[in-house]
Amino acid sequence: MKTLPAVDVVIAGAGWTGLTMAKELATRTPLKIVVLERGGPHRTQDYADNMDELDYAVRLRLMQPIRDETVTFRHTARDRALPIRQYGSFLPGTGAGGSGEHWSGISYRYYPHDFRRFSHMLEQYGRAKLPEGCAVRDWPFSYDDLEPYYERAERMMGISGKAGNLRGRKIEGGNIFEGPRVSEFPTPPMKVPYLAALFRDATKSLGYHPFPLPAATTSVPYTNPDGVARAGCSFCGYCERFGCMIGAKAQPTNTLLPVLSRRNNFELRTGAWVRRVVVEAGRARGLRYMDSRGEEVFQPAELVFLASWTLNNTRLLQLSGIGEPYDPESGRGVVGRNLTHQVSVPAATLFFEKPLNAFMGAGSAGIAIGDLEALDHTRLDFVTGGALYTVCYGTRPIANFGLVPPSIHARWGADWKKAALHYYDRTGLIRFYGEHLAYGGNYMDLDPVYKDRYGDPLLRLTLDWRENERRMVEFASARAVEVGRAMGAREITRFPGLKRYESTRYQGTHIQGGTIVGANETDSVVNMYLEHWRVPNLFMLGASAFPQNPSGNPTLTAVAFTYRVADAVIQRYLKHPGALA
Ligand SMILES: Cc1cc2nc3c(=O)[nH]c(=O)nc-3n(C[C@H](O)[C@H](O)[C@H](O)COP(=O)(O)OP(=O)(O)OC[C@H]3O[C@@H](n4cnc5c(N)ncnc54)[C@H](O)[C@@H]3O)c2cc1C
């Protein structure tokens, strides 16, 4: 194994969280920083040169190559796990920018009650109403603590939207259920596509409170506080699963790398596959990785950050033997616990008689309602909530062809083709993104059988829905059908209901847990500054720290949290290295 000269900071993963931390450290300190990224480089002009639905959206050009590493999956600890051999329910990215290159950009803040989820549920409904096996936690800090960092993250990305709560003043037209913000969004809301306008008008007529989705696709040209200028969105429809060819969608490569590439204390090393955190005498010494030539390399460093996304962060800790793996039988151990996804379903599929011009769109151009976040569950048989929304991604010829309404009985042949062509631009979706509680039986550990290309055990996911999620989806789908009728849809297909967790249906790359944050080391992996309880120079960035999924998409919170950690490291750790909490 080759040992390289030591650097100050080594970071595994060049996605939103890894590069946000790198940018803060590289611009505010003289530290020498190396980011190790196992995929290749990405640049905006690469996307402009060869935008192709088959290549990007169907063959998943930007995703982690599944032949090199995948995960195994099972529903319960009694089942045998099998490797996922084709991407289905989530799509992890690879290369500079990570999934932040091909994400949709919907950028909610979490609600204040999300940060005190356990106490909130207890106060509202009492212990008897908690679902069986529920392992939900409070975060060790509040929404107010994170608010200034949300604002920094929104400004860096140029998030467009409309405030619904400015310093406590509720504003119609924004999300009136959101926590108080100190200032307006940095850019105005995106234009509202036709289908979303139908949704907005229908929900309003039913007494709901529609608002424009907060979007990382800027509505107008925007220059962020780091001096990085980006174009406004052109609604080309090649957004989710693609990198943006004009740089209108905030991606790590068009917001953070332009700043970092000007610094001579920063190096991005691509083709570097991290396999272990090396720990000696309670301190992380650096990262061991395979380089693109297949040679094993050790990069020593004073400070180590894992920013390799939920699944890889959890796996790297387990492969490195750091901390006690979670055991669902005894409830002991912490690494791997509280695996959550997001309850994401096409609640209602709507078929219209009029064309929708749905080929125009962007990953986060749409309208949502937050009213189902603020339900009184006293007379309901579930305790969670979520958002109903219509997002107009931009229908594309391959992925969005073939849906026909229930009245068309043909499933192939000339009649089906005719109907599929007719409904190609007359079909819309109302989606539901709901909260996923943590349960003692949903967790991650190392698979005893299957291995990756280097012979390391794969991560094993044990995951299934519970009655609470099924009932919530039932309730939300019924509301979506009512909204669909008010939108004037001629026919509607209602989501048939959640049964078992499906690893084959795309649900969102919003997976949380495994290295959760908490107030003490008996039931969490990292403290409120994402610093490992037992290895104080090791930090774990990203949604692996989230104790559960609070319905909203996770990225803005992961980036805001990274800013908070960066401040703690720069202002306190570097002056007095050691435990921050
Ligand atoms: C299609 C799609 C749509 C999405 N839409 C939204 C949305 O609308 N809103 C939202 O909030 N979120 C969305 N997401 C999720 C969002 O992309 C992620 O939450 C976010 O990118 C996570 O950032 P991260 O830095 O934690 O991890 P990542 O972006 O996954 O970056 C981690 C990086 O680490 C690298 N890495 C992993 N393992 C290793 C290793 N062993 N060695 C070296 N490098 C390694 C990976 O290659 C990757 O580049 C979407 C994701 C997808 C796929």
The ligand as a Tripos MOL2 file, in Angstrom:
@<TRIPOS>MOLECULE
LIG
   53    58     1     0     0
SMALL
NO_CHARGES

@<TRIPOS>ATOM
      1 C1        -33.2850   11.4150   -9.3430 C.3       1 LIG1
      2 C2        -33.0690   12.1120   -8.0270 C.ar      1 LIG1
      3 C3        -33.8690   13.1960   -7.6640 C.ar      1 LIG1
      4 C4        -33.6740   13.8280   -6.4410 C.ar      1 LIG1
      5 N1        -34.4350   14.9050   -6.1300 N.ar      1 LIG1
      6 C5        -34.2790   15.5340   -4.9490 C.ar      1 LIG1
      7 C6        -35.0730   16.6620   -4.6160 C.ar      1 LIG1
      8 O1        -35.9100   17.1020   -5.3940 O.2       1 LIG1
      9 N2        -34.8730   17.2420   -3.4070 N.ar      1 LIG1
     10 C7        -33.9660   16.7720   -2.5110 C.ar      1 LIG1
     11 O2        -33.8480   17.3280   -1.4190 O.2       1 LIG1
     12 N3        -33.1860   15.7140   -2.8210 N.ar      1 LIG1
     13 C8        -33.3240   15.0910   -4.0040 C.ar      1 LIG1
     14 N4        -32.5460   14.0150   -4.3190 N.ar      1 LIG1
     15 C9        -31.5810   13.5450   -3.3140 C.3       1 LIG1
     16 C10       -30.3090   14.3500   -3.3580 C.3       1 LIG1
     17 O3        -29.7090   14.2060   -4.6020 O.3       1 LIG1
     18 C11       -29.4000   13.8560   -2.2390 C.3       1 LIG1
     19 O4        -30.0710   14.0440   -0.9940 O.3       1 LIG1
     20 C12       -28.0980   14.6270   -2.1540 C.3       1 LIG1
     21 O5        -27.4770   14.6840   -3.4060 O.3       1 LIG1
     22 C13       -27.2040   13.9540   -1.1320 C.3       1 LIG1
     23 O6        -25.9800   14.6320   -1.0510 O.3       1 LIG1
     24 P1        -24.7610   13.9210   -0.3330 P.3       1 LIG1
     25 O7        -23.5970   14.8320   -0.4430 O.co2     1 LIG1
     26 O8        -25.1620   13.4910    1.0270 O.co2     1 LIG1
     27 O9        -24.5280   12.5790   -1.1460 O.3       1 LIG1
     28 P2        -24.2930   12.2890   -2.6950 P.3       1 LIG1
     29 O10       -24.8300   13.3510   -3.5430 O.co2     1 LIG1
     30 O11       -24.7960   10.9140   -2.9170 O.co2     1 LIG1
     31 O12       -22.7170   12.3100   -2.8180 O.3       1 LIG1
     32 C14       -21.9420   11.3060   -2.2580 C.3       1 LIG1
     33 C15       -20.7220   11.1130   -3.1240 C.3       1 LIG1
     34 O13       -19.8830   10.1820   -2.4720 O.3       1 LIG1
     35 C16       -19.3240    9.3120   -3.4320 C.3       1 LIG1
     36 N5        -18.9690    8.0650   -2.7550 N.ar      1 LIG1
     37 C17       -19.7980    7.1280   -2.2310 C.ar      1 LIG1
     38 N6        -19.1050    6.1200   -1.6960 N.ar      1 LIG1
     39 C18       -17.7950    6.4320   -1.8710 C.ar      1 LIG1
     40 C19       -16.5850    5.7840   -1.5290 C.ar      1 LIG1
     41 N7        -16.5870    4.6030   -0.8930 N.pl3     1 LIG1
     42 N8        -15.4180    6.3780   -1.8720 N.ar      1 LIG1
     43 C20       -15.3910    7.5850   -2.5160 C.ar      1 LIG1
     44 N9        -16.5130    8.2290   -2.8770 N.ar      1 LIG1
     45 C21       -17.7050    7.6640   -2.5430 C.ar      1 LIG1
     46 C22       -20.4180    9.1380   -4.4590 C.3       1 LIG1
     47 O14       -19.8870    8.7370   -5.7010 O.3       1 LIG1
     48 C23       -21.0400   10.5270   -4.5040 C.3       1 LIG1
     49 O15       -20.4580   11.3410   -5.4860 O.3       1 LIG1
     50 C24       -32.6900   13.3720   -5.5400 C.ar      1 LIG1
     51 C25       -31.8790   12.2970   -5.9090 C.ar      1 LIG1
     52 C26       -32.0670   11.6690   -7.1290 C.ar      1 LIG1
     53 C27       -31.1960   10.5370   -7.4880 C.3       1 LIG1
@<TRIPOS>BOND
     1     1     2 1
     2     2     3 ar
     3     2    52 ar
     4     3     4 ar
     5     4     5 ar
     6     4    50 ar
     7     5     6 ar
     8     6     7 ar
     9     6    13 1
    10     7     8 2
    11     7     9 ar
    12     9    10 ar
    13    10    11 2
    14    10    12 ar
    15    12    13 ar
    16    13    14 ar
    17    14    15 1
    18    14    50 ar
    19    15    16 1
    20    16    17 1
    21    16    18 1
    22    18    19 1
    23    18    20 1
    24    20    21 1
    25    20    22 1
    26    22    23 1
    27    23    24 1
    28    24    25 2
    29    24    26 1
    30    24    27 1
    31    27    28 1
    32    28    29 2
    33    28    30 1
    34    28    31 1
    35    31    32 1
    36    32    33 1
    37    33    34 1
    38    33    48 1
    39    34    35 1
    40    35    36 1
    41    35    46 1
    42    36    37 ar
    43    36    45 ar
    44    37    38 ar
    45    38    39 ar
    46    39    40 ar
    47    39    45 ar
    48    40    41 1
    49    40    42 ar
    50    42    43 ar
    51    43    44 ar
    52    44    45 ar
    53    46    47 1
    54    46    48 1
    55    48    49 1
    56    50    51 ar
    57    51    52 ar
    58    52    53 1
@<TRIPOS>SUBSTRUCTURE
     1 LIG1         1 GROUP 0 **** ****
